[in-house]
Amino acid sequence: MANQTTTLFHLSDIHFGIEDNRALDWVRDEVLRVRPDAVAITGDLTMRARRHEFAAAERWIRSLPVPVTIEPGNHDLPGYHLPVRYLNPLARFEAFRELVEQRLEVDGLALVPLNTNVPAQPRLNWSKGWVSRAALEDCLAQIDALPAGTKVLVTAHHPLREAGTHGTALTRGGGNALEELAKRNVLAVLSGHVHDAFDIMEDTPAGPVRMIGAGTLSHRIRSTPPGFNQLTWDGETLRVQVRNLEGVASDDMMIDAVPEDASPPREEGEPVAPVGHVPRTDPPVD
């Protein structure tokens, strides 16, 4: 008997506020046509975490007739309302909070969240990722509690690449997280943030881990047009097709490596170093 094929749509960096409505209409039509088993959105639903941006995001997501899981991104944390940012960083997801970091299980395949956001860190640019010990332990506990043989896709906003010096690493604690995930039944880590798609293998002391990134569905593009990933799993092979309105081939939509400076071009008026930096001499445990 042939294995059943599971289809997932992997979206990221929609950035409601500067969203590409033509692309979003097309994606919703594709969800209605293909009826994927689930949609995973790996962060940055909004541009500036404003209430009207979250309201627009909720309307669009609620229009999708399939299960959805959302991983928050750095743009989804209130940047200029520090009490909210520190005490309840996900407060503005209230209307659809049940979808945030929701674990989904479909035909022996599980989507398990890994939060890569922290409200403050000892570097000026808190837009970069940080895998805290608590976030990693929560992710690993969820994986370890799954039925034996379950394959896992971990959903995160920031790619778990840790390169460069200690001060400029893309995702602090990313290397340790990848090593722990390599010890488990993880097919791949799904992420966004870069605004270009990628599909690469990252080596760790415990073995390689596949990292798959989705592009953007906003006007804030980097080097490729807006698009999303269509993933198919047949029980043996996970395949990635980068879908886009421009008809660009998947290979041409993918970058070869995650850049250390993964930030797309700034919008006019966007601060170079957002508020939220808290100087300290002892960094949080990874």
NUMIVO-805356 format. One record per residue: residue number from 0; z, y, x of N, C-alpha, C in turn; residue in one letter. Coordinates in pm, 1 decimal. Each point is the difference from the previous one (the first is absolute). Last residue first. Layout:
REM residues N
NUM_Z_Y_X_Z_Y_X_Z_Y_X_a
...
REM end
This chain:
REM residues 286
285_2726.1_2978.4_2212.4_-127.8_-49.3_-50.6_17.9_-139.0_-57.8_d
284_357.1_436.3_48.7_-35.0_-133.5_47.5_-130.9_-42.0_-62.5_v
283_92.3_521.9_80.4_41.8_-108.9_-89.6_-43.9_-134.9_54.8_p
282_83.6_389.7_357.0_-94.4_-33.5_-105.6_52.2_-111.0_-88.7_p
281_255.5_377.3_292.3_1.2_-144.9_-14.6_-92.4_-39.5_-112.9_d
280_53.1_455.1_111.5_-17.0_-62.6_132.1_-1.0_-151.7_-9.3_t
279_-171.7_417.9_-345.4_113.2_-89.2_28.4_-25.8_-67.8_132.7_r
278_-221.9_383.1_-398.4_21.3_-38.4_139.0_122.1_-90.3_13.5_p
277_-337.9_72.2_-414.9_143.3_9.1_25.9_25.5_-43.9_142.4_v
276_-430.5_162.7_-353.3_43.2_-45.4_130.4_150.4_21.2_14.7_h
275_-274.2_143.5_-371.9_61.1_-131.1_-16.4_47.6_-56.0_131.9_g
274_-428.6_346.6_-153.3_145.0_2.5_10.0_53.5_-140.3_-19.8_v
273_-491.1_50.3_205.7_71.9_16.9_-125.5_150.8_3.5_21.5_p
272_-411.6_131.5_318.7_120.2_-82.1_10.5_82.4_19.1_-126.7_a
271_-417.7_196.9_-2.7_-22.7_-90.3_112.5_116.7_-96.3_14.3_v
270_-138.3_219.2_-482.0_73.1_25.8_123.5_-30.0_-102.7_107.4_p
269_-338.7_182.3_-390.3_90.7_-111.7_21.1_72.7_19.9_133.7_e
268_-352.3_289.8_-173.4_134.4_31.9_-43.9_99.1_-112.6_18.4_g
267_-495.7_-145.2_-22.8_37.6_138.3_24.2_138.7_28.2_-58.5_e
266_-96.3_-497.0_145.9_-50.5_91.9_-100.4_44.1_142.0_34.7_e
265_-70.9_-397.1_374.3_93.3_67.4_-89.1_-75.3_85.8_-100.8_r
264_-184.8_-466.8_234.0_2.5_145.7_15.2_93.8_64.5_-101.1_p
263_136.7_-491.9_103.4_-129.4_61.5_-31.1_8.1_150.5_17.4_p
262_306.9_-366.3_272.4_-1.2_98.0_-108.2_-140.2_52.5_-23.9_s
261_180.1_-319.9_340.5_-70.8_-52.9_-116.9_-12.3_99.6_-113.1_a
260_90.4_-68.4_539.3_6.4_115.7_-88.9_-80.7_-34.8_-123.6_d
259_5.5_-341.2_283.9_139.2_42.6_9.5_23.8_124.3_-85.0_e
258_-382.6_-352.2_-142.7_25.2_104.9_98.7_146.8_39.3_2.0_p
257_-236.3_-480.0_-116.4_77.7_105.6_-65.1_30.6_107.8_103.2_v
256_-448.4_-310.4_19.5_141.3_-1.6_35.2_69.6_114.0_-71.5_a
255_-460.1_-96.6_-82.0_29.4_-113.8_87.2_147.4_-12.4_34.9_d
254_-226.8_195.4_-472.7_22.4_43.5_137.7_47.4_-119.5_81.6_i
253_-315.9_2.1_-464.4_123.5_-36.2_68.8_5.6_57.9_140.8_m
252_-371.3_22.1_-320.9_111.7_73.7_-58.9_129.5_-20.8_78.6_m
251_-410.2_-227.6_100.4_-13.9_140.5_37.3_110.2_87.2_-59.1_d
250_-24.3_-464.3_-103.5_21.8_14.1_144.1_-6.2_145.5_43.4_d
249_-99.4_-108.4_-456.9_141.5_-15.6_35.2_25.2_24.5_148.1_s
248_-421.3_248.7_-220.7_41.2_-138.1_23.1_145.2_-6.4_45.0_a
247_-201.4_388.3_-322.4_16.8_-27.1_142.7_53.6_-141.8_16.8_v
246_-102.9_265.3_-415.7_-77.0_-117.1_40.0_7.4_-31.0_148.3_g
245_226.3_346.4_-286.7_-114.4_41.4_80.5_-86.1_-117.6_46.0_e
244_423.1_-19.0_-252.2_-109.3_48.2_-83.3_-126.2_31.3_78.6_l
243_372.3_-385.4_134.2_-13.0_145.7_-0.7_-124.1_38.8_-79.2_n
242_347.3_-444.1_202.4_-86.3_50.3_-105.7_-5.8_151.7_7.4_r
241_116.6_-433.7_337.7_29.1_140.8_-22.4_-101.8_53.4_-99.5_v
240_207.4_-509.8_92.1_-121.9_77.7_-20.1_41.0_143.1_-27.8_q
239_230.8_-488.8_205.2_12.5_142.0_-30.4_-138.3_61.4_-14.4_v
238_280.7_-519.8_-15.7_-118.0_80.3_31.8_19.8_143.7_-47.0_r
237_282.0_-484.6_125.7_13.7_131.3_-61.1_-116.2_85.8_46.4_l
236_81.9_-563.3_-43.6_-51.3_116.9_72.1_22.0_126.2_-81.3_t
235_163.2_-429.9_-152.6_-17.5_-26.0_142.4_-35.7_126.3_78.7_e
234_74.8_-10.0_-473.2_94.8_-102.8_40.4_-8.2_-32.3_147.1_g
233_-255.3_344.0_-214.5_-40.7_-126.3_-61.3_93.0_-115.4_34.4_d
232_-34.0_575.0_-36.4_72.7_-109.0_64.8_-32.9_-128.7_-73.8_w
231_-172.4_558.2_61.8_-10.1_-127.7_-69.5_66.6_-108.0_83.6_t
230_-34.8_584.7_-62.7_44.5_-118.3_73.5_-18.3_-123.3_-86.1_l
229_-178.4_538.9_49.9_6.4_-112.2_-93.0_30.2_-124.8_81.7_q
228_78.8_559.0_89.2_-24.0_-136.5_45.0_5.6_-97.1_-117.2_n
227_-159.5_544.7_16.8_116.3_-87.7_-13.0_-38.9_-138.9_46.9_f
226_-170.8_571.9_46.4_-24.3_-140.5_-31.3_130.5_-75.6_-17.5_g
225_-276.5_512.6_157.8_105.7_-66.8_-76.9_-36.5_-143.4_-34.2_p
224_-238.2_182.5_437.2_12.9_47.7_-137.9_112.0_-72.9_-73.8_p
223_30.5_78.8_536.4_-77.7_-81.3_-94.1_17.5_55.0_-141.1_t
222_226.5_181.5_385.5_-132.6_-27.5_54.8_-87.2_-84.9_-91.4_s
221_400.1_254.9_-169.6_5.0_7.9_145.9_-139.0_-25.4_56.6_r
220_193.0_212.8_-501.0_-58.2_-111.3_74.2_9.1_25.1_150.6_i
219_168.4_185.6_-474.3_56.0_18.9_134.0_-47.7_-114.4_90.6_r
218_-72.5_46.8_-478.2_-95.7_81.8_74.9_46.3_22.2_144.1_h
217_140.5_-453.2_-270.9_17.9_144.4_-13.4_-113.5_72.0_71.7_s
216_141.0_-475.3_-10.6_-74.3_32.0_-122.2_15.7_148.2_-31.2_l
215_34.3_-331.7_482.1_53.2_96.9_-95.4_-88.4_7.7_-124.3_t
214_68.4_-441.6_337.0_-31.6_140.6_20.5_62.8_87.4_-106.6_g
213_200.3_-480.9_191.6_-94.6_55.6_-96.9_-21.9_147.1_30.8_a
212_160.8_-447.7_322.3_22.6_134.4_-52.3_-107.2_39.8_-98.9_g
211_247.8_-452.6_265.6_-113.2_45.0_-81.0_33.7_136.3_-59.3_i
210_162.7_-387.4_403.4_30.6_127.6_-64.6_-126.4_51.0_-68.5_m
209_229.5_-489.9_222.8_-116.5_72.9_-49.8_45.2_126.4_-71.7_r
208_237.3_-284.2_413.1_13.9_36.9_-140.3_-123.0_81.6_-39.1_v
207_168.2_-378.9_425.8_-74.6_113.2_-55.7_29.5_22.6_-147.6_p
206_375.0_-210.5_344.7_-133.9_-32.7_-47.0_-67.8_119.9_-62.1_g
205_435.0_6.3_207.1_9.3_-115.6_-88.9_-135.9_-43.4_-53.4_a
204_60.2_385.2_287.2_54.4_-116.0_73.8_9.7_-125.8_-85.5_p
203_-381.1_340.7_-139.2_144.7_14.5_14.7_50.0_-119.0_82.3_t
202_-502.3_277.1_-155.6_75.9_-103.8_69.5_148.1_33.9_3.4_d
201_-402.7_127.7_-361.2_94.8_60.4_93.3_83.1_-111.5_62.7_e
200_-504.8_68.9_-269.0_110.9_-87.7_34.1_86.9_69.5_103.5_m
199_-334.6_218.9_-408.0_19.5_-34.3_141.0_114.5_-100.0_14.6_i
198_-305.5_326.7_-340.2_39.6_-140.4_-11.6_10.6_-53.4_142.4_d
197_-58.5_507.5_-308.4_-1.9_-80.9_122.6_44.8_-141.7_-33.4_f
196_-152.8_538.8_-225.9_33.4_-141.4_-11.4_-0.9_-67.1_136.9_a
195_129.2_525.1_-109.4_-115.5_-83.6_33.1_44.4_-144.8_-9.7_d
194_315.8_338.1_-75.2_-114.5_52.0_-76.0_-132.9_-61.2_43.0_h
193_493.5_-65.2_128.5_-101.3_38.4_98.2_-121.3_65.4_-66.0_v
192_383.8_-180.8_-253.9_38.8_110.7_86.7_-112.6_53.2_88.1_h
191_122.8_-504.9_-224.5_-92.4_111.8_-18.0_22.9_102.6_108.0_g
190_86.2_-579.1_-97.6_54.2_134.8_17.3_-108.0_103.5_-27.3_s
189_160.3_-573.2_16.6_-88.8_98.8_-60.4_62.7_138.2_13.6_l
188_37.2_-497.2_265.7_74.8_118.7_-42.0_-101.4_100.6_-51.6_v
187_-31.9_-568.1_20.4_-39.8_130.9_51.6_100.3_104.6_-46.5_a
186_65.2_-482.2_-47.2_-145.2_5.0_20.5_-41.9_130.3_65.3_l
185_479.9_-275.2_22.2_-61.8_126.5_-37.0_-149.6_-3.1_32.8_v
184_437.9_-303.8_19.6_-128.1_-39.1_-58.1_-77.9_122.1_-47.1_n
183_359.1_18.9_422.5_0.4_-42.6_-139.9_-143.2_-21.2_-50.2_r
182_132.5_178.3_430.9_76.1_-125.3_-8.7_-3.8_-58.9_-139.9_k
181_-192.0_424.6_110.7_-80.1_-105.8_61.5_69.7_-135.4_-7.1_a
180_218.2_399.6_-140.2_-95.4_-47.4_-100.1_-85.8_-112.8_54.8_l
179_301.0_216.4_291.5_73.5_-77.1_-100.2_-94.1_-56.2_-106.6_e
178_-185.7_282.1_326.5_46.2_-123.8_62.4_75.4_-87.3_-99.4_e
177_-139.1_430.6_-136.3_-112.8_-92.5_12.2_44.0_-133.4_60.3_l
176_318.5_345.4_-21.5_-32.2_-50.6_-133.1_-114.6_-100.9_5.5_a
175_117.1_225.6_394.8_102.7_-98.1_-36.4_-28.4_-60.3_-136.9_n
174_-279.9_348.6_141.6_-19.6_-118.9_82.7_99.6_-109.0_-33.3_g
173_36.5_427.7_-208.9_-112.7_-78.7_-49.3_-21.8_-128.1_78.1_g
172_325.0_376.4_59.6_45.1_-128.8_-49.0_-111.8_-88.3_-50.1_g
171_-125.4_491.2_2.1_116.6_-44.5_76.1_53.5_-129.9_-61.0_r
170_-497.3_206.6_-6.7_101.8_-50.1_-91.7_115.8_-54.6_81.7_t
169_-328.1_246.8_233.1_-49.1_20.8_-136.0_104.2_-41.9_-102.1_l
168_135.7_185.3_488.7_-41.5_-124.6_-63.1_-41.3_26.3_-144.3_a
167_171.3_307.4_355.7_-120.9_21.6_-78.1_-49.8_-127.1_-68.5_t
166_400.8_36.8_288.5_3.9_116.7_-87.5_-120.7_15.5_-89.1_g
165_52.3_-347.4_330.8_102.6_-16.9_-102.5_-1.3_115.1_-99.2_h
164_-463.4_-90.2_237.0_136.8_13.5_47.1_97.2_-14.5_-114.8_t
163_-463.4_-245.3_-67.1_32.5_124.6_68.0_144.6_3.0_45.0_g
162_-112.0_-297.1_-427.5_-71.9_21.6_125.7_44.0_130.7_62.2_a
161_48.5_-365.2_-428.6_95.3_79.3_76.7_-57.3_17.5_140.1_e
160_-146.7_-153.8_-540.9_-39.1_8.1_140.9_94.7_94.1_71.6_r
159_-51.4_-156.6_-482.8_114.3_-37.0_83.5_-37.5_-3.5_147.3_l
158_-187.7_314.5_-430.4_-32.9_-117.5_82.1_115.2_-29.0_95.8_p
157_111.5_248.9_-458.8_-43.9_24.8_137.6_-40.9_-130.1_68.6_h
156_141.7_-30.5_-453.0_-87.9_116.6_7.4_-56.1_18.6_140.2_h
155_111.3_-484.8_-230.6_70.0_110.7_65.7_-92.6_120.9_-1.6_a
154_53.4_-560.4_-170.9_-56.5_131.4_-31.3_87.3_109.1_62.0_t
153_-122.9_-560.5_77.1_101.4_104.4_5.5_-68.3_133.7_-25.8_v
152_-114.7_-528.0_-130.2_-59.9_125.2_43.7_109.3_105.3_-6.1_l
151_5.4_-575.5_11.7_54.4_133.8_-20.9_-94.6_107.2_51.6_v
150_52.4_-560.3_-193.7_-60.6_90.6_97.2_37.0_144.3_-36.3_k
149_257.6_-487.7_-106.2_-56.1_124.4_-52.7_-56.6_84.2_113.4_t
148_242.2_-424.2_48.7_-145.2_-3.2_-3.2_-64.2_126.0_-54.5_g
147_497.0_-111.0_-148.5_-64.6_-51.2_121.0_-151.0_-4.1_-18.5_a
146_275.5_359.4_-282.3_-18.5_-145.0_4.3_-75.6_-42.6_125.8_p
145_282.9_449.4_38.2_-116.2_-48.3_-74.5_-8.3_-152.4_5.2_l
144_320.1_293.8_234.2_42.6_-53.9_-129.6_-115.7_-55.9_-82.2_a
143_-53.2_220.3_428.4_70.2_-126.4_21.1_44.4_-64.1_-130.9_d
142_-209.3_430.4_-2.1_-94.0_-103.0_45.1_68.6_-135.0_7.8_i
141_266.1_370.3_-101.6_-89.1_-31.1_-111.7_-99.8_-109.2_38.3_q
140_281.9_163.7_334.7_77.5_-77.9_-97.0_-86.2_-38.5_-119.9_a
139_-183.8_286.4_327.0_10.4_-137.4_49.4_77.4_-87.9_-97.9_l
138_-32.4_463.4_-97.5_-131.4_-64.0_-5.3_8.8_-147.0_41.2_c
137_387.9_260.1_43.6_-31.9_-19.6_-141.2_-133.8_-72.0_-15.1_d
136_134.6_127.2_431.0_81.4_-110.9_-48.9_-28.5_-29.4_-146.2_e
135_-209.4_373.9_196.7_-54.6_-125.2_52.0_78.9_-119.5_-52.2_l
134_154.9_429.5_-110.9_-128.8_-25.9_-64.2_-59.0_-132.6_46.6_a
133_399.8_150.8_204.0_23.2_-38.7_-139.6_-131.4_-34.1_-70.2_a
132_-11.6_167.8_442.9_51.7_-136.6_-3.4_17.5_-46.9_-143.1_r
131_-373.8_365.9_72.1_144.0_-10.5_23.1_42.6_-146.4_-3.9_s
130_-470.3_255.9_110.7_51.3_-118.4_-67.5_147.7_-11.8_32.8_v
129_-376.8_414.7_-8.9_122.4_-49.4_61.7_47.1_-119.4_-81.3_w
128_-468.3_370.1_70.6_79.2_-106.9_-59.3_123.9_-35.1_79.4_g
127_-250.1_499.7_-50.2_-21.2_-129.3_64.3_100.5_-101.6_-52.9_k
126_16.3_455.6_-125.2_-106.4_-68.6_-72.2_-30.4_-136.0_61.2_s
125_318.7_342.7_158.1_51.6_-115.1_-73.1_-107.3_-67.6_-84.2_w
124_26.5_328.0_445.5_-93.6_-42.8_-104.1_53.0_-123.5_-70.7_n
123_248.6_202.9_357.5_-38.9_107.6_-90.5_-84.8_-47.7_-116.4_l
122_373.0_-308.6_216.1_-125.3_54.2_51.8_-52.5_95.7_-105.2_r
121_399.6_-310.2_-52.0_10.1_88.7_116.0_-134.3_28.7_67.1_p
120_95.2_-89.3_-545.3_-5.1_-76.7_123.8_-3.3_96.1_118.6_q
119_45.4_-66.3_-594.3_11.6_84.0_119.5_-2.0_-90.7_121.9_a
118_-69.9_-179.1_-436.8_5.4_141.9_-37.2_12.2_94.3_118.3_p
117_-271.2_-477.2_-2.9_139.0_42.0_9.6_5.1_149.7_-29.8_v
116_-365.3_-459.1_-60.7_34.8_141.5_-8.6_149.5_19.1_20.6_n
115_-270.3_-416.1_-43.7_-12.9_56.8_134.8_32.5_149.2_1.9_t
114_73.8_-493.0_-309.5_5.1_145.3_0.8_-4.8_52.1_143.5_n
113_-183.1_-455.0_-250.3_74.7_40.9_118.9_-5.8_151.5_7.5_l
112_-109.4_-435.7_-392.9_2.5_136.3_54.2_80.6_13.0_128.4_p
111_-311.0_-412.7_-227.8_139.6_33.0_29.7_5.6_137.3_67.3_v
110_-326.6_-372.7_-295.3_-5.0_132.6_59.3_143.6_48.0_15.3_l
109_-224.1_-522.8_-41.8_99.9_101.2_-33.9_-29.1_129.6_73.4_a
108_-231.7_-505.3_-179.7_-15.1_112.9_91.8_96.6_109.1_-45.3_l
107_-75.2_-410.5_-243.9_43.5_-40.5_133.0_-15.5_105.8_106.4_g
106_-130.0_95.0_-460.0_-63.6_-124.2_45.3_35.4_-35.4_144.2_d
105_194.6_441.9_-110.8_-120.1_-42.4_-71.0_-54.5_-126.5_64.8_v
104_436.8_392.1_-11.7_-37.7_-135.7_40.5_-115.5_-46.8_-88.2_e
103_280.0_489.0_174.3_-86.8_-69.5_-93.8_-33.7_-138.1_55.3_l
102_384.1_433.5_59.0_-58.1_-123.4_54.7_-81.8_-67.9_-108.8_r
101_118.0_537.2_58.4_11.5_-117.9_-84.8_-63.4_-120.4_70.6_q
100_60.4_496.4_111.1_51.8_-109.8_82.7_28.0_-124.7_-85.0_e
99_-105.6_358.2_-319.3_17.0_34.6_141.2_70.2_-113.4_73.5_v
98_-86.8_24.5_-480.6_-115.2_-47.7_77.0_16.1_20.3_150.4_l
97_317.1_149.8_-335.3_-1.1_-146.8_1.4_-115.8_-57.8_80.1_e
96_63.5_476.3_-84.5_80.5_-52.8_109.9_-5.7_-152.0_8.6_r
95_-217.7_386.1_-266.9_-57.7_-133.3_23.4_68.9_-67.7_118.2_f
94_148.6_423.1_-168.1_-74.5_-44.2_-118.4_-65.1_-136.8_19.0_a
93_244.9_225.1_362.5_84.6_-46.9_-108.9_-79.5_-58.7_-116.2_e
92_-98.4_193.5_460.3_-67.0_-118.4_-53.6_66.1_-46.9_-129.9_f
91_170.2_357.6_268.7_-114.1_44.0_-79.2_-91.3_-114.2_-44.8_r
90_397.5_-63.3_280.3_35.3_52.8_-131.8_-121.6_33.0_-84.3_a
89_90.8_-198.6_462.9_-99.5_-51.3_-94.4_20.8_55.7_-141.2_l
88_292.4_108.5_375.7_-137.5_32.6_40.4_-107.7_-48.1_-95.7_p
87_521.5_124.8_9.6_-77.8_-82.1_-93.6_-148.4_21.8_26.3_n
86_337.9_188.9_290.4_86.1_-76.1_-89.7_-76.1_-92.5_-93.6_l
85_-216.2_295.2_330.9_99.2_-81.7_68.5_75.5_-92.9_-94.7_y
84_-332.9_303.6_-169.7_-62.2_-82.1_103.9_100.1_-95.3_64.1_r
83_146.7_326.5_-310.1_-68.3_-111.7_-65.7_-58.2_-95.1_103.3_v
82_199.2_388.8_167.6_100.5_-85.5_-64.8_-62.0_-120.9_-68.9_p
81_-299.6_322.4_201.9_71.0_-89.2_91.0_110.0_-81.3_-66.5_l
80_-459.2_234.1_-116.3_119.6_-11.8_-81.7_90.7_-100.6_71.1_h
79_-438.3_95.4_156.7_68.4_128.1_1.8_121.5_2.7_-92.9_y
78_-294.9_-388.2_65.2_15.9_58.2_132.6_87.3_122.4_3.0_g
77_-45.9_-471.8_-310.2_4.7_146.0_-9.0_29.1_63.2_135.3_p
76_-262.7_-464.4_-52.3_138.2_44.1_12.7_4.0_152.7_-3.8_l
75_-407.1_-249.7_0.2_65.0_-17.3_-129.3_147.8_35.3_2.9_d
74_-305.9_-7.6_380.6_-33.0_113.4_-85.8_68.6_-7.8_-135.8_h
73_42.9_-355.3_320.2_72.6_119.2_45.1_-29.2_122.1_-87.1_n
72_-53.2_-468.5_-240.9_-43.6_51.5_129.1_75.3_125.8_35.5_g
71_75.7_-478.7_-336.0_-2.1_144.8_20.9_-48.0_36.9_139.0_p
70_-148.1_-429.5_-301.3_86.0_29.3_114.3_-2.6_150.9_22.4_e
69_-113.9_-342.3_-441.1_-18.2_125.0_73.3_98.1_6.4_115.3_i
68_-265.6_-363.2_-379.5_116.6_26.5_83.0_-30.8_119.2_89.2_t
67_-199.4_-248.6_-490.0_-10.9_96.4_109.4_132.0_4.5_76.4_v
66_-313.2_-317.4_-396.6_125.6_31.3_70.3_-24.8_90.5_120.6_p
65_-345.4_52.7_-397.5_38.8_-110.9_87.0_133.0_35.8_66.4_v
64_-311.6_288.9_-275.7_53.1_-110.0_-80.8_36.3_-124.0_82.0_p
63_-19.5_566.7_62.3_-50.7_-122.7_62.1_62.1_-120.4_-70.4_l
62_114.5_460.5_-90.5_-127.8_-35.0_-63.0_-58.8_-128.7_56.3_s
61_402.0_209.6_167.5_26.1_-65.5_-129.3_-129.0_-38.9_-70.9_r
60_-26.3_247.6_402.8_47.7_-136.3_26.3_25.2_-74.7_-130.7_i
59_-124.7_456.6_-24.5_-109.8_-81.5_51.7_43.5_-144.6_19.7_w
58_322.1_317.4_-141.2_-102.8_-18.2_-103.8_-110.0_-92.6_49.8_r
57_337.0_124.0_309.0_47.7_-94.4_-100.5_-106.4_-25.4_-106.2_e
56_-90.2_325.2_327.1_-1.0_-134.7_57.4_43.8_-102.7_-103.1_a
55_30.0_452.9_-114.2_-140.4_-42.8_3.7_-11.4_-141.9_54.6_a
54_423.9_194.2_7.5_-40.8_-21.7_-139.4_-144.2_-47.2_-7.5_a
53_174.9_127.2_418.4_52.9_-129.4_-43.0_-39.5_-30.5_-144.1_f
52_-117.4_419.4_161.2_-76.1_-101.7_72.9_48.2_-140.0_-36.8_e
51_228.2_374.5_-168.9_-127.0_-17.6_-70.1_-89.4_-101.2_71.3_h
50_419.2_112.3_197.7_16.9_-73.0_-125.7_-132.8_-20.7_-72.2_r
49_13.4_29.6_536.1_29.2_89.9_-110.8_0.0_-77.9_-131.3_r
48_-84.0_-121.1_492.8_113.5_-51.5_-77.9_40.3_93.2_-113.2_a
47_-392.3_41.4_297.4_120.5_74.6_37.6_121.3_-37.9_-85.4_r
46_-420.2_-245.4_-16.9_-23.4_82.0_117.2_127.5_69.7_45.1_m
45_-37.1_-497.2_-256.7_-8.9_143.9_-23.3_-27.2_73.4_130.4_t
44_37.6_-473.7_-13.3_-58.6_24.5_-131.7_-27.2_148.3_-20.0_l
43_152.8_-291.8_404.9_-58.7_132.6_-13.5_-79.1_12.5_-129.6_d
42_95.7_-508.8_115.7_60.1_127.4_33.1_-86.8_122.9_-11.4_g
41_-136.2_-482.3_-81.9_88.3_9.3_115.6_27.6_145.0_40.8_t
40_-140.8_-340.7_-437.1_-22.5_136.5_47.0_99.2_27.4_112.6_i
39_-231.7_-446.8_-282.9_104.2_47.6_91.1_-38.5_138.5_49.6_a
38_-127.0_-353.5_-435.9_-38.0_115.0_80.6_120.1_40.0_84.5_v
37_-182.2_-490.4_-256.9_98.6_105.8_20.2_-63.3_113.0_79.5_a
36_-257.7_-362.8_-168.6_130.8_-54.5_-37.0_110.9_103.4_17.5_d
35_-505.5_157.4_-118.3_71.5_-63.2_110.5_136.4_-49.1_-46.7_p
34_-441.2_160.7_-244.3_130.3_-49.5_-42.3_71.5_-71.6_115.5_r
33_-456.0_226.9_-50.2_35.1_-116.0_83.4_127.3_-67.2_-50.1_v
32_-163.1_393.8_-229.4_-110.0_-95.8_12.4_43.7_-128.2_70.4_r
31_300.0_368.9_-50.4_-33.5_-51.8_-132.4_-106.5_-108.3_8.2_l
30_112.9_224.6_393.9_114.5_-80.4_-44.0_-28.9_-62.4_-135.9_v
29_-314.6_300.3_163.3_-6.2_-127.1_72.4_118.0_-90.0_-34.8_e
28_-13.5_435.7_-178.4_-106.6_-80.0_-59.5_-10.5_-136.6_67.4_d
27_296.9_308.4_187.3_51.3_-48.8_-128.5_-105.2_-83.9_-71.5_r
26_-131.5_207.7_398.2_97.2_-106.2_26.8_54.9_-55.4_-131.4_v
25_-288.4_372.6_-29.3_-71.5_-120.5_42.0_95.5_-116.0_24.4_w
24_180.1_420.7_-92.7_-65.9_-51.4_-120.5_-72.9_-130.7_31.3_d
23_189.8_227.3_362.4_101.8_-62.1_-84.3_-58.5_-54.8_-129.5_l
22_-278.8_242.5_300.2_38.5_-129.0_56.6_102.2_-70.8_-88.4_a
21_-123.1_432.5_-122.0_-118.5_-86.6_-11.9_32.9_-139.7_52.6_r
20_322.4_339.0_50.2_-6.0_-54.7_-135.9_-121.6_-88.4_-22.4_n
19_307.4_133.1_425.1_-143.3_-2.5_-26.4_-19.4_-66.5_-136.6_d
18_452.9_284.7_179.3_-65.4_-127.9_-24.1_-149.7_17.4_-22.2_e
17_399.8_296.6_112.1_-132.9_16.4_60.0_-78.0_-130.7_-15.5_i
16_382.0_29.6_-237.1_10.1_138.3_42.0_-127.5_40.2_71.6_g
15_178.4_-494.7_9.8_-18.0_82.0_-119.3_41.8_142.6_33.3_f
14_-83.7_-407.7_310.7_32.5_142.3_14.2_-34.3_79.9_-125.3_h
13_-63.1_-478.1_183.0_-76.0_62.8_-108.1_21.9_151.2_1.0_i
12_125.2_-408.7_309.5_-21.6_142.0_27.8_-90.8_66.3_-104.2_d
11_-47.0_-517.9_-23.9_98.4_78.3_73.9_-38.7_147.1_1.8_s
10_-100.5_-557.5_-207.7_-29.8_142.7_1.5_105.2_72.5_83.1_l
9_-203.5_-519.5_-124.1_94.5_69.3_88.1_-45.0_144.8_12.3_h
8_-74.2_-457.1_-341.1_-51.5_130.7_42.4_110.0_69.1_79.6_f
7_-107.0_-550.7_-99.2_90.4_114.5_1.3_-77.7_125.0_36.6_l
6_-59.7_-560.0_-164.9_-62.5_126.8_36.9_100.9_112.8_-12.7_t
5_-39.1_-580.2_51.4_80.0_114.7_-41.3_-66.1_126.4_52.0_t
4_-166.3_-535.5_-115.2_-12.0_120.7_81.6_82.9_111.4_-61.4_t
3_55.7_-560.7_-10.4_-27.5_118.6_-78.4_-4.2_121.3_91.9_q
2_-130.6_-506.1_159.0_109.1_96.0_-9.4_-43.0_119.3_-86.1_n
1_-213.7_-492.4_-72.5_-11.7_119.3_82.7_120.1_91.6_-22.1_a
0_-21.4_-548.4_-39.7_0.0_119.7_-84.8_0.0_124.4_88.1_m
REM end
